[in-house]
Structures are given as structure tokens and as C-alpha cells.
């Protein structure tokens, strides 16, 4: 230990940090293999549990580094004299590297940007983006409903030329739409004619009402339709007297 200049507690702190870094690396590798080998992806609850484990391991490493920051700031790392530096140059360079690797540095920059956006200003900026996106979406939907929803061709097909669109039909879609509209109009006209005919027939039936019951009773009793005026009819208005409503020519009802 004299060559390192560390006492037992400091050496224990270094070994503890090394063990926790190894544990963190193992957890990351395990999660990576689970994602690569699983098809479909692991259940969301499994991914969440793995993420929580990684978070705890990372927090443990950060706490350990913070507690021993003074120790790690004064330790100078250098290879031993008997280390095979020529044959293991790549490993030695990686261990003694002071700067982050390019891909790691990019990830760190992304993490810092994410942390920067977690401020009130960043949240406000993100909210403005979502507001603009929502407004554009509403305008686009309204434009689609007004201009494109009822069109048999897409906007891209219109720009390309509808004559180049292969529909597999002998007639154009526009022609079929016109024919369908004409057929619908003809059906509507027929339905209207049928309704008008039914109404007219009902009116004719209503107008063709027969004689009053009092007239029929008088005819059954006396043999003629000349009901005296002093006989009171139940129908006060619009009643048919005499030969009204009877299909017998006037003048032939009595001898």
C-alpha cells in the first residue's frame, strides 16, 4: 500500500467504488441483452423494474464518488512497470483516457440538454411547441374535411393526374360518382311521386265519402232519399242530403 500512498480506509473506498461500477455495468449489459434477444420486447413492467435497478445502482455510484471526491481528485493513475504496454496498448489507452468517448460524450450532451429543458423556461418552450402543433393539426383537419374528405382521389393523385391512377375499374371514379348521384336523385323523385300519389289517393277517398247514415236509414224505411228538412242530422256541417253521395242520377230515385 505504500507505493499507492493510500491507507486501509482509502483503499477500501477505491475497491468499493470499483465493485459498484462493475455492478452497474453488469445491470446495463443485462438489460441490453434482454432487449436485443426478446421478440417481442419485454413487458413494460419488466423494463420499468430494470430501469429502477439501474437508477439505484447509478445513484449508489454517484453517492460514493461524492463522499470520496477529495481522494479521487489527488489519486494519480499510472501503469505498473511490469504491465505489457506494447501488447495491451488499446486496453491501457482506454483505462488512462481522460476524455469521454465520442458516443458517450454525445449521450452526456443529450442528458444535459434534457436536464436544461426541465426548467420553467424549458417547459414553457416545450409547451409553445405543443400549442403550435395543436393549432396546425386543427387547421389541417378542418381543411381535409372541407376539401378532401368527399374527393374520390387523394391530393397526391390529383397533382399527379387522375388519368394515371390505376383503379382497376372500367369507368372513372368521377363518372361513377355522378351516376350514383343521378340514381339517388331518381330514387328521391320516385319516392316523392309515390308519396304524392298516396296523398292524392287519400284525398280522393276522403272526397268520395258516401251518403249520411240518416239518409240510408230513411231509404231503408221509406224507399226514397228525400229526407224531410225537419229530420236532424248528426253531422252539423258538410252533411250530404238527398242524392249527394249516392251513385244514382238525380230524378231516378223515386217514381
Residue pairs with C-beta under 8 A, 6 or more apart in sequence:
1 7
1 8
1 11
4 11
6 14
6 75
10 68
10 71
13 64
13 67
13 68
13 71
14 68
14 71
14 75
16 64
17 61
17 64
17 65
17 68
17 72
20 57
20 60
20 61
20 64
21 61
23 57
24 54
24 57
24 58
24 60
24 61
27 50
27 53
27 54
27 57
28 54
30 50
31 47
31 50
31 51
31 54
34 42
34 46
34 50
35 41
35 42
41 47
42 50
65 72
77 95
77 96
78 96
79 85
79 92
79 96
83 92
85 92
99 105
100 108
116 122
117 123
117 125
117 126
148 154
148 155
151 158
152 173
152 174
152 177
153 162
153 165
153 173
157 165
162 172
162 173
162 174
167 173
169 176
209 240
209 245
210 240
210 245
210 246
211 225
211 240
211 244
211 245
211 246
212 233
212 234
212 235
212 239
212 240
212 241
212 245
213 234
214 227
214 231
214 233
214 234
215 225
215 227
215 240
215 241
215 242
215 245
215 246
218 224
218 225
218 227
218 231
219 225
223 254
224 253
224 254
225 242
225 243
225 246
225 248
225 253
225 254
226 242
226 253
226 254
227 241
227 242
233 239
233 241
242 250
243 249
243 250
243 253
246 253
